[in-house]
Amino acid sequence: MLRFSLDQYLRDHGLTAYRLVKETEGKVARGSIFAMARGDSVKRIDLENLNHVMAALSALTGERVSPADLFTGEPDPVSLRQSAADVAYTDDEETNDVLDDHPDILERLKAHRERREQL
């Protein structure tokens, strides 16, 4: 799971949320900085605020800060919706309808091919 980890970045660099609030004063709301610094409560990030935070952190640390520095973990794997035939849906709605209406269609087609090959 991907996590915004400003709190960890601040700890690793000996900074506080309060110091970041002072550095971003007039650009990012105080409450937003403290919410971001809590980390686990962040569900959405405003890109403009993220840009200001990264610029402020770069100024405070003397290092270039990228978005990757402020996130930990991995995104959840992509899970494609499955049809009733237990295969991923296609881009074709008619095919999707057949897969849903006839969940055994793929096994039936396989059996049909095998019978044809035996002839």
Backbone as a ProteinNet text record, in pm:
[ID]
protein_1_A
[PRIMARY]
MLRFSLDQYLRDHGLTAYRLVKETEGKVARGSIFAMARGDSVKRIDLENLNHVMAALSALTGERVSPADLFTGEPDPVSLRQSAADVAYTDDEETNDVLDDHPDILERLKAHRERREQL
[TERTIARY]
84.5	0	89.6	55.1	129	90.2	190.2	164.8	243.5	177.9	246.4	323.7	455	539.5	618.8	551.4	615.9	668.3	592.6	634.9	771.3	792.2	920.5	1031.2	1001.1	1100.1	1144.2	1048.3	1081.3	1170.8	1134.3	1216.8	1357.8	1366.5	1497.8	1588.6	1529.3	1608.3	1609	1561.4	1565.2	1478.4	1370.4	1281	1149.3	1073.7	942.7	836.6	714.6	603	591.7	617.5	609.5	709	830.6	932.6	887	823.9	772.3	656.5	573.3	464.3	522.7	627.7	690.3	749.9	809.3	873.5	769.9	652.1	549.5	442.1	465.1	366	317.5	185.7	126.9	106.2	159.6	145.9	62.4	80.6	6.9	-53.4	-179.4	-247	-179.4	-167.8	-106.8	-166.8	-301.5	-369.7	-334.8	-313.1	-276.1	-138.8	-45.3	89.5	83.4	12.7	4.2	-67	-169.7	-238.8	-145.1	-68.5	27.1	134.2	174.9	280.7	231.9	100.2	46.7	55.6	67.4	92.2	-24	-61.9	-163.1	-301.9	-321.5	-453.1	-467.1	-361.4	-363.6	-427.9	-536.5	-605.2	-587.7	-576.4	-558.9	-454.6	-380.1	-277.5	-298.8	-308.8	-319.4	-181.5	-174.3	-44.3	24.3	-51.1	8.7	70.7	-0.5	54.8	179.1	173.6	289	409.7	388.4	496.3	557.9	473.6	524.1	599.1	547	613.1	749.9	757.7	886.1	985.6	938.8	1027.3	1078.4	989.1	1029.6	1128.1	1102.6	1194.1	1330	1329.8	1456.9	1535	1465.2	1531.3	1584	1507.5	1547.6	1662	1664.5	1766.7	1885.6	1867.9	1974.3	1984.7	1885	1882.2	1759	1770.5	1653.3	1557.8	1431.1	1330.5	1235.2	1210.2	1117	996.5	888.9	772.6	807.8	899.3	937.9	997.3	1055.6	1113.1	1005.5	883	775.9	672.6	700.8	609.4	685.3	618.6	675.7	575.9	624.7	537.9	527.2	436.5	411.2	262.5	227.6	84.9	25.3	-100.5	-168.6	-169.2	-154.5	-155.2	-290.1	-284.9	-406.4	-485.5	-611.8	-698.4	-809	-806.8	-906.9	-1036.8	-1147.3	-1278.1	-1288.9	-1343.3	-1357.4	-1501.7	-1515.9	-1648.1	-1693.1	-1815.7	-1867.8	-1788.6	-1722.2	-1638.9	-1500.3	-1480.2	-1355.7	-1236	-1262.5	-1157.1	-1183.4	-1080.8	-1095.5	-1189	-1264.1	-1350.6	-1266.3	-1326.9	-1259.6	-1309.3	-1260.9	-1308.4	-1438.5	-1481	-1600.1	-1717.9	-1820.2	-1936	-2011.3	-2021.9	-2092.8	-2020.3	-1887.8	-1809.9	-1827.6	-1826.6	-1846.2	-1982.4	-2084.3	-2218.5	-2220.5	-2154.1	-2149	-2074.8	-1963.8	-1886.3	-1967.8	-2050.7	-2133.7	-2254.9	-2315.5	-2436.1	-2406.8	-2285.5	-2248.1	-2112	-2108.4	-1979.2	-1897.7	-1961.4	-1888.1	-1846.6	-1864.7	-1841.3	-1697.4	-1600.3	-1460.8	-1430.3	-1486.9	-1467.1	-1536.6	-1655.2	-1728.2	-1651	-1593.2	-1513.1	-1389.4	-1325.4	-1206.7	-1243.5	-1354.2	-1399.1	-1433.3	-1495.9	-1531.9	-1405.8	-1305.9	-1179.5	-1112.1	-1113.5	-1050.5	-1121.6	-1255.4	-1331.4	-1297.8	-1286.6	-1253.4	-1115.2	-1020.7	-883.6	-877.3	-968.3	-968.4	-1024.7	-1094.8	-1154	-1056.2
-117.3	0	124.3	218.6	343.5	435.8	499.2	585.3	714.5	827.5	956.2	962.8	981.4	968.2	1095.1	1209.5	1334.7	1326.7	1261.7	1247.7	1181.1	1074.8	1004.2	1092.1	1162.9	1251.2	1358.6	1417.7	1521.2	1464.2	1347.1	1283.4	1254.7	1197.9	1161.5	1281.8	1399.6	1520.4	1617.6	1570	1653	1777.7	1768.9	1882.8	1857	1963	1950.8	2004.3	1962.9	2015	2165.6	2210.5	2353.8	2432.6	2380.4	2446.5	2452.9	2345.1	2341.6	2440.3	2453.1	2552.3	2690.8	2723.2	2855.9	2878.8	2774.8	2787.1	2802	2745.2	2751.4	2855.6	2937.7	3036.1	3119.9	3132.4	3208.9	3128.2	3007	2922.9	2798.3	2740.2	2619.6	2643.6	2607.2	2627.5	2546.6	2607.3	2545.1	2407.2	2399.8	2272.9	2166.2	2207.2	2111.1	2050.2	2134	2084.1	1984.6	2020.5	1930.2	1800.5	1808.6	1687.3	1600	1662.8	1586.8	1523.1	1592.2	1540.6	1423.4	1411.7	1295.5	1169.8	1187.3	1074.9	982.3	904.1	801.4	858.8	986	1046.1	1104.7	1102.8	1163.5	1067.2	1112.1	1033.4	1095.6	1228.4	1300.9	1410.5	1437	1540.7	1641	1766.1	1874.2	1894.7	1888.4	1897.5	2031.5	2138.5	2269	2271.2	2216.1	2207.9	2120	2005.7	1916.5	1988.6	2066.4	2142.5	2240.6	2312.4	2407.2	2334.7	2221.4	2144.1	2096.6	2044.3	1997.3	2111.8	2228.7	2345	2387.5	2388.8	2427.5	2326.8	2199.3	2096.3	2105.6	2135	2153.3	2269.7	2378.6	2495.4	2463.1	2388	2356.4	2255.7	2160.3	2055.3	2082.2	2171.4	2194.6	2082.8	1993.5	1881.3	1893	1846.6	1844.2	1736	1771.2	1678	1645.2	1516.3	1472.2	1405.7	1387.7	1319	1181.2	1110.7	976.7	979	1092.1	1103.8	1108.9	1138.6	1160	1047.4	939	825.1	698	607.4	476.3	369.5	248	136.8	122	37	6.8	23.4	67.5	72.1	-68	-77.9	-206.6	-260.6	-392.8	-448.7	-425	-412	-391.2	-521.7	-509.4	-625.7	-598.7	-673.2	-654.1	-721.5	-655.5	-716	-845.3	-945.2	-1076.2	-1099.8	-1160.3	-1198	-1324.2	-1364.1	-1487.5	-1608.9	-1597.6	-1706.4	-1706.6	-1620.3	-1611.4	-1567.9	-1480	-1415.5	-1265.8	-1187.6	-1042	-996.9	-890.5	-832.5	-779.2	-775.8	-726.9	-586.5	-531.5	-400	-411.6	-534.1	-557.5	-594.5	-510.9	-531.2	-659.8	-692.5	-814.7	-939.1	-938.6	-1049.7	-1059	-945.9	-945.3	-1003.9	-969.3	-1023.1	-1175	-1226.3	-1371.7	-1438.2	-1379.1	-1436.5	-1439.3	-1337.2	-1332.9	-1425.9	-1430.8	-1511.4	-1660.5	-1694.6	-1835.6	-1860.1	-1869.2	-1881.2	-2003.1	-2104.9	-2224.8	-2221.6	-2109	-2099	-2135.7	-2096.5	-2124.6	-2273.9	-2340.4	-2485.2	-2556.7	-2508.7	-2568.8	-2552.2	-2434.7	-2411.4	-2501.1	-2516.3	-2601.8	-2747	-2794.6	-2931.1	-2949.7	-2850.7	-2855.2	-2865.4	-2784.8	-2789.5	-2926.2	-2980.1	-3110.3	-3219.3	-3212.3	-3311.6	-3298.5	-3175.4	-3152.7	-3205.2	-3189.8	-3236.1	-3387.4	-3455.6	-3601.9	-3660	-3580.4	-3630.4	-3640.6
0	0	0	-80.4	-91	24.3	86.3	201.1	186.9	214.8	216.7	347.3	339.6	458.3	489.7	484.8	522.2	664.5	753	893	902.6	825.7	827.1	769.4	661.7	600	699.3	769.5	868.3	977.9	1030.6	1135.9	1085.7	965.8	909.1	889.6	873.2	847.3	965.6	1080.7	1200.8	1192.5	1118.2	1102.1	1175.7	1198	1260	1165	1189.1	1109.8	1130.8	1253.4	1282.6	1197.7	1182.6	1099.8	954.5	907.8	771.5	754.6	856.4	853.3	834.3	910.1	899.7	760.7	704.2	572.8	460.4	477.8	373.2	403.6	504.1	546.5	428.6	416.5	308	180.7	176.7	57.4	84.4	202.4	239.9	377.2	393	520.7	630.8	746.8	864.2	891.8	888.7	914.5	813.2	689.6	585.2	612.4	654.5	685.8	801.4	908.6	1023.4	985.8	901.2	856	773.1	683.5	602.1	689.2	793.2	880	964.8	984.3	1056.9	971.3	841.9	751.3	726.1	823.9	801	774.5	803.4	780.9	640.1	561	427	327.2	266.4	163.7	25.7	21.7	-104.4	-83.7	-189.1	-180.2	-292.7	-257	-353.3	-415	-547.1	-613.9	-591.4	-583.4	-556.9	-417.3	-319.1	-183.5	-180.5	-251.2	-256.5	-315.3	-419.6	-481	-380.9	-305.5	-205.7	-93.7	-51.6	54.4	6.4	-116	-168.2	-181.8	-227	-239.2	-101.9	-2.8	132.6	191.3	170.6	221.8	153.4	25.1	-46.6	11.8	42.9	102.1	241.9	318.1	456.1	463.3	370.2	376.1	285	187.1	90	-11.6	-12.8	-106.5	-194.9	-316.8	-405.3	-355.5	-336.6	-287.6	-402.1	-421.9	-526.2	-460.3	-533.5	-474.9	-420.8	-486.3	-440.3	-299.9	-259.2	-125.5	-17.8	-57	40.4	42.9	-27.9	-30.1	4.9	72.2	101.9	59	46.9	10.1	-139.4	-177.8	-318.5	-345.9	-465.3	-498.8	-493.8	-460	-461	-603.3	-619.1	-754.5	-822.2	-952.4	-1029.6	-1031	-1004.3	-1008.4	-1109.1	-1218.5	-1321.6	-1280.3	-1314.1	-1286.9	-1365.3	-1301.2	-1363.7	-1408.5	-1523.9	-1573.2	-1499.7	-1525.6	-1465.8	-1512.9	-1629.5	-1681.5	-1617.6	-1519	-1442.4	-1527.1	-1623	-1701	-1698.8	-1723.6	-1721.6	-1833.1	-1805.3	-1907.5	-2022.8	-2140.3	-2260.7	-2292	-2401.1	-2446.9	-2526.1	-2552.8	-2633.6	-2542.7	-2541	-2452.8	-2486.5	-2615	-2655.3	-2601.8	-2612.6	-2558.4	-2406.9	-2340.6	-2195.1	-2157.8	-2235.8	-2208.3	-2223	-2327	-2347.3	-2232.1	-2190.9	-2080.1	-1951	-1930.1	-1810.4	-1820.1	-1939.5	-1956.4	-1965.5	-2008.5	-2026.4	-1960.9	-1827.8	-1758.4	-1799.7	-1856.6	-1897.4	-2044.4	-2111.1	-2254.8	-2293.3	-2212.6	-2248.5	-2239.7	-2138.6	-2128.1	-2243.9	-2281.7	-2393.1	-2523	-2545.7	-2667	-2669.4	-2556.6	-2547.3	-2578.8	-2521.9	-2547.1	-2694.5	-2754.8	-2896.4	-2982.8	-2952.9	-3028.9	-3015.8	-2894.7	-2872.8	-2952.7	-2957.9	-3037	-3185.8	-3233.4	-3374.5	-3408.3	-3315.5	-3339.8	-3345.3	-3277.4	-3275.7	-3404.3	-3480.7	-3606.8	-3716.1
[MASK]
+++++++++++++++++++++++++++++++++++++++++++++++++++++++++++++++++++++++++++++++++++++++++++++++++++++++++++++++++++++++

